[in-house]
Amino acid sequence: IERRVYKRARWIRRQLRYFAQFDPRTPERRFVGGESHLYLGKKYRLKIRQAETDKVLLKQGFFHIATGNNEPEHIAMLLEEWYRSKANIYFLKVFDECWRPFQKKGIDKPTLKIRNMKTRWGSLSSRGSLTLNLDLIKAPRECIEYVVIHELCHLFHFNHGAEFYNLLERMLPDWIKRKHKLEMALS
């Protein structure tokens, strides 16, 4: 084992340097006034004010959060609900646009679901359901398109073999750039 590790030392160091760029650059979220949060690839700061009813608005470069409970857990829940409401509309629009070239291939359109996922940006089930990670709403549009098209390619190739990547390349020639942008934006 030691000999194999020694032989691969240069490759291991190169891989460590490559993956170090993906170490989290975003500090742990505290959900307090002034803190920055992403939406569609842009940063917006939180402005929290006391109010009788809960409301989240995005305007003039800020998330305006009105609430009677400014505990960080409550602010986090309000912001997640807001993200989910926006994702339900935005992801469906992107999904419909990305589906157009696949529509001609004579297959059924998957149903779209959105949920919190810890380790994936998206998945495609064997039952024809495409699931997107809610956190994608924080990424730029081209990154969301990349994930949707990547998953739609799995309708034809269920693995990540050469045929899959050939199809992905035809459907989205700049997919590598988009994938890298996603990894950099949301790490």
Protein Blocks (a to p, Z undefined) as FASTA:
>chain_A
ZZmmmmmmmmmmmmmmmmmmmgcfbdcdehighiacdeehiacdddddddfbdcdddeeh
iacdddfblcfklmmmmmmmmmmmmmmmmmmmmmmmmmmmmmmnopacddddddddfkbc
bdcdfkopacddfklmmpcfklmmmmmmmmmmmmmmmcfcfklmmmmmmmmmmlmmmmmm
mmmmmZZ
